[in-house]
Amino acid sequence: MWEFIFSLDEDLRVIVVLHYYQGFQVKEIAKMLHVPQGTVKSRLFRARNELKKLIEENKKYSAEEALKVIEKMPKAKFDETVE
């Protein structure tokens, strides 16, 4: 999976690593990167879609396997607010 993550644009890759691998919440990432929470959420959305596309194109995984990998990634919660 890392080969696909490293192929993402930096703005997407950073957020994926912070959220899915370091465990930071959307609001924490937004504060760290000085961007709105909506930006973090949209980048996570774009990153998941790009990862799905990369996995499917690579043919290393079947389309079904790619979907399973992406679906296991938790989605950003839209009700998180900055305190």
Contacts in CASP RR format, 6 or more apart in sequence:
PFRMAT RR
TARGET T0000
AUTHOR 0000-0000-0000
METHOD contacts of the structure
MODEL  1
MWEFIFSLDEDLRVIVVLHYYQGFQVKEIAKMLHVPQGTVKSRLFRARNE
LKKLIEENKKYSAEEALKVIEKMPKAKFDETVE
1 69 0 8 1.000
4 51 0 8 1.000
4 54 0 8 1.000
4 55 0 8 1.000
4 58 0 8 1.000
5 13 0 8 1.000
5 16 0 8 1.000
5 17 0 8 1.000
5 51 0 8 1.000
6 13 0 8 1.000
7 54 0 8 1.000
8 16 0 8 1.000
8 47 0 8 1.000
8 50 0 8 1.000
8 51 0 8 1.000
11 43 0 8 1.000
12 43 0 8 1.000
12 46 0 8 1.000
12 47 0 8 1.000
12 50 0 8 1.000
13 47 0 8 1.000
14 33 0 8 1.000
15 29 0 8 1.000
15 33 0 8 1.000
15 40 0 8 1.000
15 43 0 8 1.000
15 44 0 8 1.000
15 47 0 8 1.000
16 44 0 8 1.000
16 47 0 8 1.000
16 51 0 8 1.000
18 24 0 8 1.000
18 29 0 8 1.000
18 32 0 8 1.000
19 25 0 8 1.000
19 26 0 8 1.000
19 29 0 8 1.000
19 40 0 8 1.000
19 44 0 8 1.000
19 76 0 8 1.000
20 73 0 8 1.000
20 74 0 8 1.000
24 32 0 8 1.000
25 80 0 8 1.000
26 37 0 8 1.000
26 38 0 8 1.000
26 40 0 8 1.000
26 41 0 8 1.000
26 44 0 8 1.000
26 76 0 8 1.000
26 77 0 8 1.000
26 80 0 8 1.000
27 37 0 8 1.000
27 80 0 8 1.000
27 81 0 8 1.000
27 82 0 8 1.000
27 83 0 8 1.000
29 40 0 8 1.000
30 36 0 8 1.000
30 37 0 8 1.000
30 38 0 8 1.000
30 39 0 8 1.000
30 40 0 8 1.000
30 82 0 8 1.000
31 82 0 8 1.000
33 40 0 8 1.000
37 80 0 8 1.000
37 81 0 8 1.000
37 82 0 8 1.000
40 76 0 8 1.000
41 76 0 8 1.000
41 78 0 8 1.000
44 75 0 8 1.000
44 76 0 8 1.000
45 76 0 8 1.000
48 70 0 8 1.000
48 73 0 8 1.000
48 75 0 8 1.000
51 69 0 8 1.000
51 70 0 8 1.000
52 66 0 8 1.000
52 67 0 8 1.000
52 70 0 8 1.000
55 61 0 8 1.000
55 65 0 8 1.000
55 66 0 8 1.000
55 69 0 8 1.000
55 70 0 8 1.000
56 63 0 8 1.000
56 66 0 8 1.000
61 69 0 8 1.000
END
